[in-house]
């Protein structure tokens, strides 16, 4: 969490950092901080790099954590990861069942 907070201080428009920070807070059951970071990510969502598979993956996890549909984010992440030769993320997404 501390490292991710430093990232958003240095690069305040890095959407994936806010999403991962939200996910980290969600994992430790701090819903208020998780939501705050998800909201920050939504504020800059239009600036998401269209070729950032990690950003889409983080959006998918954030959507799941908020009980929102996530499949579109994971599908987009998988397609970009494959094109970017990110075999690790491609395999992770292919072997997971993100159906909502």
C-alpha positions, 0 to 999 in steps of 0.5 A: 500500500505504501509503495502504491501511495508513492506511485499515485503521488508521483504519477497522479493520473496512473489509473492502474495504481489507484485500482491496485491500491483500491484492491489492496485496501479491499483485501485488508477489509478497509472498504472506505479507502478502497472505495476512495481509490476506486472513485479516484480511478473512475475520475481519470478513467477516460485517460486509461492507456488503451494498450495497458492490460494491467489497467484493464485487469485492475479494473476487472478486480475492482469491479468484482470487489464492488459486485459490478460486471467485470467480464468486459474488463478481463476480456479486454485485458486478455486480448491486449495481454496476448497482443503484448506477449504478456503470457503470464497475464494471458494464462492467468485470465484464460485459466480463471472464470470471471463470469459476471 
